Amino acid sequence: MSLLSSLRVGHSGLSAASAGVDVTSHNVSNAATPGFSRRRVEQAIADPLRRGPQWIGAGVRIDGIGRAADGLIARRATLAAGTSKNLETAYGALQPIESLFESEAGRGLRGVVDAFFNALSAATTDPADRSRRSAVLKSATDLADTVQSTAKSLETAQDEQMEAAVADMNGVNEDLTEIAALNARMIAAGGPLTAGDLADRRDLAIRRLAESIGATVHFEGDGTATVMLGGHAVVSGAEARQVTADATGATPRVLVSSDSGWLDATSEAGGEVRGRLDAWTEMEGWLTDLDAFATDFSAALNTQHSAGFDRTGAAGGNVFDIGGTGRASVNLRLDAAMVDAPDALAFAGAATAAAGDGVNLAALIGLHDDPIIGGTRSAGTYMTELVGDVGAVVAGLQYSAEGAAAVLEDADALHASLTSVDLDEEATNLLMFQAAYQAAAKVIQTTDQMLQTLMEIG
Amino acid sequence: MEPVRRNPLLSAERNALRLLRMKEQLAKAEDKATTGLAVTRPSDAPGAWSPIHRLQQSIADIETWAANATQGATLVDTAEEALASGSDILKMVRERAIQFANETYSTRDRLIGADEIDALKQQLIDVANTHLGDRSVFAGTAYDGAAYDALGNYLGNSDRPEVEIGKDQRVPTGLDGQAVFQGAVDVFATLDALAAAMRADDTTSIRNLLPDVTTAFDSLVSWREELGFHQVRLADAQAADTSLEKLALEEQIGADPASTYAELMGLRTAYEAALQVSGTASGAKLFDFIR
């Protein structure tokens, strides 16, 4: 082997050590960068040279800069992120509104129903007494106001979730566009192995998509990522579709663009948007329950009230009104003729309307235990079941979200243990590459001295 | 086997999240300790709202009925006292009737006796017009007016006002004056006839009217007995105790002080320990030791 070959071998060592320091520096710089996967120098023995009968070593070659990654572990973490975000979002949307139904035991929808019937009972002491009649009207107003405000708050919460979902789609589309662009750049750069930084950015975008819409990904042979939303390919190669949330119809939808128009992908969406959709659906169910209560309760009260007579001897009118556009629960209010009109309460059973005639009052009180809601439930029982349902849903989401968060933490920890930058490891590598560089430099220096010696001969 | 890598910067982020969760749990435990309530929202006890609401309704109902019974008891007591006065008046009427049925009394005596009967009749009309506040006790449900006019004509109706003191339980708080004073026998007509018989010096008619006076007296006694029965029911409703229901409710929604305190102390200790560990764990790195 010649001294010049030795110089080349020494140089290969210098290059490898220098690359190692560069990679270590890159790792340390990105230790706190989200989505960064630790790099490593892929060193290999350089192809030996033939010198007569001998094969002489040619030093080290760098095959590339590897990226610590495991597709299976990454996919697990991504799926776990989507599930966790879904449940966390649904819980976060519903937990703040459960107090609308019962802020503490006794103050809520059931409480105002019972208070209304208790006011009617108190009126039996003197059905003609204006203060007791006014108390009945006040409790009726409280009941209507509570149902109405609960319904309005639920509608507002629904709108907020849908506005947020629509706004989230901007970020989703940006990520889809970014992944498509990265696919194109990675192909140009020679694939994910040689474009590790691009692959990291792409994986981060994929993670964001999993969290936002529950998208999944599989990688093609050329290293590009195909992003799927259920059965719809939203990114394929360098092409990205658009995703939008449509809140204009009766129920909100997630739509994916296609060559033939918008496709409904609602049932396939996951992640944050699924959480928002699920929260919206739960709230819609509760609103439907409140509508049924408002409709049936007001109908039963009004019908019975109409069978009685007020203080003037006139037949009773409606106590509650649900007329108007929109939901019955949002419209529930005291009938206009009843406002500030305690004498209009039809407690009497006969048109003579004697002061103490409480025959119809007794019948109104009897509605407390009658199955007036849906023909199967009393008003109080119906509200108790609604409160229980709200509690069960929110508690269930809390437990599920906590469980999913724990699964995600484990998945992320496993992923991080493989891909993250351990500063102690990098410090050790730095020392190692520094020593290797110094040793290679020494080889070159020694070889150079030997060459100098040769040059001085003669 | 790959070593487990630890990035202290990412670990710090995870620790921060864990500390946040612990803080939330601590806040909830502190809420429980300060309010004494373990159940403050639907998700705290999703399956327990049926018994909780049932107990709350029961307590509210009992308290409403007790208040109703207090109002009703005042009216019933007033009616009973009025009937006691009425009984006393009829006793005096009976004494006069027995007295002036005796032949030893003169026509002039019977004329004076007739005036006394007229006066007693007016007193009885006043009794029949007993009011509590502006509410007539013997006018049926038409209690916003007088029960009788000055001549003893009934102005009320035959219905009886009732107050609710329990589930499907009602107690009358007023009487139909006509049934009381003109039911078994028309006491005012009897007194008119008695006064007329005295003025006519007709001892036979006076004697013949004695059974009617006795019947009227017995009728008032009977009505007083009925009112006594209602007074007992009203007193029971007033005295109804909700302490058992409140105890049961407390068991459903209250936070046990001992276990709440223990939970709070446990969480505080765990939180402080986690804070200390977080601080230590993000400490030494090899880079700190390299020249």
Interface residues (C-beta under 8 A of the other chain):
Chain A: A31 A32 R38 Q95 E98 S99 F101 E102 S103 E104 A105 G106 R110 G111 D114 A115 N118 S121 A122 T124 T125 D126 P127 A128 T352 A354 A355 G356 D357 G358 A362 I365 D369 G380 M383 T384 E385 V387 G388 V390 G391 A392 V394 A395 Q398 E409 D412 A413 A416 S417 L418 S420 V421 D422 L423 D424 E425 A427 T428 L430 L431
Chain B: E2 P3 V4 R5 R6 N7 P8 L9 L10 R14 L37 V39 T40 R41 P42 S43 D44 A45 P46 G47 W49 S50 I52 H53 R54 Q56 Q57 A60 D61 T64 W65 A67 N68 Q71 G72 R135 G140 T141 A142 Y143 D144 N157 D159 P161 E162 V163 E164 K167 R170 T173 G174 L249 Q252 I253 K285 L286 F287 I290
